[in-house]
């Protein structure tokens, strides 16, 4: 029987914890119905300084971290907060224990923004990881020594698994069930929970949401110029004519404040406009290309696919509302 530790972190996301427990409980029920031993023993653990009310989850009675026994696998759920830096500070007590467990050969899996706790522990340094695509910029800024793969649904590197946002949780759970059980039970659970097993990337769920809370007024002015001129200016140089600063100075400050170069910011702005037009209008692909600031259809398709993981047509087919 595989011994699993599920960490009840401060500010955990209830949906994440519930999904993990539900899937593993369903696996165990399947084995018990056949008269076999359960595949997993899930132990819910919390830190002694927990700010959570400690509930009981369908028979899973949480235990303090200090009483934790030996485990084969540790699971870190997503955080249910937008202030991830504060959430990490409230969960520092888990880090020495996580490091010791991994040093002893225990595998660790984080779900969605749970990767931020692994990032803070240093265990991901030099390793590949993913997280919720909307949290990727923040993660990359906070943990530059991690090889972030923001478009990946799942990563595995030297005993550490990570998963992308929200429903990617189920894809990582299937991977763990396959690895600690077998493919047959993983496929069975995919059918029970109606999970498409072939999702290869999460890039098409991404939305470019620019941040302006960096405090640099010159960068904010540049951002607004890009967002207002994206379909009129042919190049970044055209935009910089509106900015009272040298190119070298603004490029350095812009990258530091936003995490993007100006050309990256311009491209992301244009692609986000194209996405909205594909979702909300009946404009042709050619019209959308022109209205989002491009004039080369082949280049537009290539850039769109690189950004979203699919062609403009496929994106429209997936996300445009259909009238019955």
C-alpha positions in Angstrom: 0.0 0.0 0.0 1.4 3.4 -1.0 1.6 5.8 1.9 0.5 9.3 0.8 0.8 12.5 2.8 -1.6 15.3 1.8 -0.5 18.6 3.3 -3.3 20.8 4.6 -1.5 24.0 4.0 -2.6 27.4 5.3 -4.9 29.0 2.7 -5.3 25.7 0.8 -7.9 25.7 -2.0 -10.8 23.5 -0.9 -11.5 22.3 -4.5 -7.9 21.1 -4.8 -8.0 19.1 -1.6 -11.4 17.7 -2.3 -10.5 16.5 -5.8 -7.3 14.8 -4.6 -9.2 12.9 -1.8 -12.2 12.0 -4.0 -10.0 10.5 -6.7 -7.8 8.5 -4.3 -10.9 7.3 -2.4 -12.5 6.2 -5.6 -9.4 4.2 -6.6 -9.4 2.5 -3.2 -13.1 1.7 -3.5 -12.5 0.1 -6.8 -9.8 -2.2 -5.3 -11.9 -3.1 -2.3 -14.8 -4.0 -4.5 -12.6 -6.6 -6.1 -11.6 -7.9 -2.7 -8.1 -6.4 -2.9 -6.1 -4.2 -0.5 -6.6 -0.4 -1.1 -3.9 1.1 -3.3 -3.3 4.2 -1.3 -3.4 5.2 2.4 -3.9 8.9 2.5 -2.8 10.8 5.6 -3.9 14.5 5.9 -1.2 16.5 7.7 -1.3 20.1 9.0 1.4 22.3 10.6 1.1 23.0 14.3 0.8 26.8 13.7 -2.1 26.3 11.2 -4.4 29.2 10.8 -7.1 26.9 9.3 -10.0 25.4 11.0 -9.0 21.8 10.8 -12.0 19.8 9.4 -12.5 16.1 8.9 -12.7 15.1 5.2 -15.1 12.1 4.8 -13.3 10.0 7.3 -9.8 11.5 6.8 -8.9 12.9 10.2 -6.0 15.4 9.9 -2.9 14.8 12.0 -0.2 17.3 13.1 3.0 17.2 11.0 5.1 16.2 14.0 3.2 12.9 14.2 3.8 12.1 10.5 5.1 8.6 9.9 6.9 7.3 6.8 5.5 8.2 3.4 6.1 7.3 -0.2 4.5 10.4 -1.8 3.7 13.9 -0.6 1.0 16.0 -2.2 0.8 19.8 -2.0 -2.6 21.3 -3.0 -3.2 24.6 -4.7 -3.4 27.8 -2.7 -6.8 29.5 -2.5 -5.5 33.1 -2.4 -4.3 35.7 -4.8 -1.6 36.8 -2.4 0.8 33.9 -2.9 3.8 35.6 -1.3 1.8 35.9 2.0 0.6 32.3 1.6 4.2 31.1 1.4 5.1 33.0 4.5 2.3 31.3 6.4 3.5 27.8 5.3 7.3 28.1 6.0 7.0 25.4 8.7 6.4 22.8 6.0 9.7 23.5 4.1 12.3 21.9 6.4 10.1 18.7 6.5 9.6 18.7 2.7 13.4 19.0 2.2 14.1 16.2 4.6 11.5 13.9 3.1 12.8 14.5 -0.5 16.4 13.9 0.8 15.2 10.5 2.0 13.9 9.7 -1.5 10.2 10.5 -1.0 8.5 11.8 -4.2 6.6 15.1 -4.0 3.7 16.4 -6.2 2.3 19.9 -6.3 -0.9 20.9 -7.8 -1.5 24.3 -9.5 -0.1 27.1 -7.3 1.1 24.6 -4.8 4.3 24.8 -6.8 5.1 28.1 -5.1 5.8 26.3 -1.9 8.2 24.0 -3.7 9.8 27.0 -5.3 10.3 28.6 -1.9 11.9 25.4 -0.6 14.6 25.4 -3.2 13.7 21.8 -4.2 12.8 23.0 -7.7 16.1 24.8 -8.4 17.6 23.5 -11.6 14.5 21.4 -12.3 11.5 21.7 -14.7 8.2 22.8 -13.2 4.8 24.2 -14.2 2.0 26.0 -12.4 -1.3 27.7 -13.2 -0.6 29.6 -16.5 -1.9 32.8 -15.0 0.6 32.6 -12.1 3.5 31.8 -14.4 5.0 35.3 -14.6 4.9 35.7 -10.9 6.5 32.3 -10.4 9.2 33.0 -12.9 10.0 36.3 -11.2 10.0 34.7 -7.7 12.0 31.6 -8.6 14.4 32.4 -11.5 16.5 29.2 -10.8 13.5 27.0 -11.8 13.1 25.9 -15.4 9.5 27.0 -15.7 7.4 25.2 -18.4 4.2 27.3 -18.3 2.5 25.6 -21.1 3.0 22.1 -19.7 0.1 20.3 -18.0 2.4 18.0 -16.0 6.2 18.0 -15.3 8.3 15.4 -13.6 12.0 16.0 -12.7 14.1 13.9 -10.2 11.2 12.8 -8.0 9.1 16.0 -8.1 5.9 16.3 -10.1 4.1 19.6 -10.8 0.8 20.3 -12.6 -0.9 23.3 -14.3 -4.0 25.0 -13.2 -7.3 23.8 -11.9 -8.4 20.7 -14.0 -4.8 19.8 -14.7 -5.0 18.4 -11.1 -6.8 15.4 -12.6 -4.2 14.8 -15.2 -1.5 14.7 -12.5 -3.6 12.4 -10.4 -4.0 10.0 -13.3 -0.2 10.0 -13.8 0.3 9.2 -10.1 -2.3 6.4 -10.2 -0.6 5.0 -13.3 2.8 5.1 -11.7 1.9 3.7 -8.3 -0.8 1.4 -9.7 -1.1 0.6 -13.3 -2.5 1.9 -16.6 -5.7 -0.1 -16.3 -6.8 1.7 -13.1 -5.7 5.1 -14.5 -7.9 4.6 -17.5 -10.8 3.4 -15.3 -10.5 6.6 -13.3 -10.3 8.8 -16.4 -13.7 7.3 -17.4 -15.2 7.6 -14.0 -14.3 11.3 -13.7 -14.7 12.1 -17.5 -11.1 13.2 -18.0 -9.6 13.6 -21.5 -6.3 11.9 -21.0 -4.6 13.4 -24.1 -4.3 17.1 -23.0 -0.8 17.9 -23.9 -0.6 21.6 -22.9 -2.5 24.4 -21.1 -1.4 27.4 -23.2 -4.8 28.0 -24.7 -6.3 28.7 -21.3 -3.9 31.6 -20.8 -5.1 35.2 -20.7 -2.6 38.1 -20.9 -3.5 40.4 -17.9 -1.0 43.2 -17.7 0.1 44.4 -14.3 0.6 48.0 -13.5 1.3 47.8 -9.8 5.0 48.0 -10.3 5.2 51.7 -9.4 7.2 52.9 -12.4 5.2 55.7 -14.1 7.4 55.7 -17.2 6.7 52.0 -17.8 3.0 52.5 -17.1 2.9 55.2 -19.8 4.7 52.8 -22.2 2.3 50.0 -21.5 -0.7 52.4 -22.2 1.0 53.5 -25.5 1.4 49.9 -26.6 -2.2 49.0 -25.7 -3.5 52.0 -27.5 -1.3 51.8 -30.6 -1.0 48.0 -31.0 -2.9 48.0 -34.3 -1.4 51.2 -35.7 2.3 51.0 -34.8 4.3 48.7 -37.1 7.2 48.4 -34.7 8.3 49.2 -31.1 10.3 52.1 -32.5 7.0 53.7 -33.6 5.7 53.5 -30.1 8.8 54.8 -28.5 8.4 58.1 -30.3 5.7 58.8 -27.7 8.0 58.1 -24.7 10.4 60.7 -23.3 13.3 58.3 -22.6 16.1 56.6 -24.4 15.4 53.2 -25.8 18.1 51.5 -23.7 16.7 53.0 -20.5 13.0 52.2 -21.1 13.8 48.7 -22.3 15.7 47.9 -19.1 13.0 49.4 -16.9 10.2 47.8 -18.9 11.6 44.3 -18.6 12.3 44.7 -14.9 8.8 46.0 -14.2 6.6 43.8 -16.4 8.7 40.6 -16.9 8.4 41.1 -20.7 10.4 42.9 -23.3 8.4 45.6 -25.2 8.2 43.4 -28.3 6.9 40.5 -26.2 4.4 42.8 -24.6 3.2 44.1 -28.0 2.8 40.6 -29.4 0.9 39.4 -26.3 -1.4 42.4 -26.5 -2.1 41.8 -30.1 -2.7 38.0 -29.6 -5.1 38.7 -26.7 -7.1 41.1 -29.0 -7.2 38.4 -31.6 -8.4 35.8 -29.1 -11.3 38.1 -28.0 -12.3 38.7 -31.6 -12.3 35.0 -32.3 -14.4 34.3 -29.2 -16.9 37.2 -29.6 -17.3 38.1 -33.3 -17.9 36.5 -36.7 -15.0 38.3 -38.3 -13.0 36.3 -40.7 -9.4 35.3 -39.8 -8.1 37.8 -42.3 -10.2 40.6 -40.7 -9.0 39.6 -37.2 -5.4 39.6 -38.3 -5.7 43.1 -39.6 -7.7 44.4 -36.6 -5.1 43.0 -34.2 -2.2 44.7 -35.9 -0.8 42.1 -38.2 -0.5 42.2 -42.0 1.0 38.8 -42.8 -1.5 35.9 -42.5 1.2 33.2 -42.4 3.1 35.1 -39.7 -0.1 35.7 -37.7 -1.0 32.1 -37.7 2.5 31.1 -36.6 2.6 33.6 -33.8 -0.9 32.7 -32.6 -0.2 29.0 -32.5 3.1 29.6 -30.7 1.2 31.7 -28.1 -2.0 29.6 -27.6 -0.9 26.2 -28.7 -3.5 26.0 -31.5 -4.4 27.7 -34.8 -6.9 30.6 -34.8 -9.5 28.4 -36.4 -9.1 25.7 -33.7 -9.2 28.3 -31.0 -12.5 29.7 -32.4 -13.9 26.2 -32.6 -13.0 25.6 -28.9 -14.1 28.9 -27.3 -16.6 30.7 -29.5 -20.2 30.5 -28.1 -22.5 28.6 -30.4 -26.2 29.4 -30.7 -28.4 26.3 -30.6 
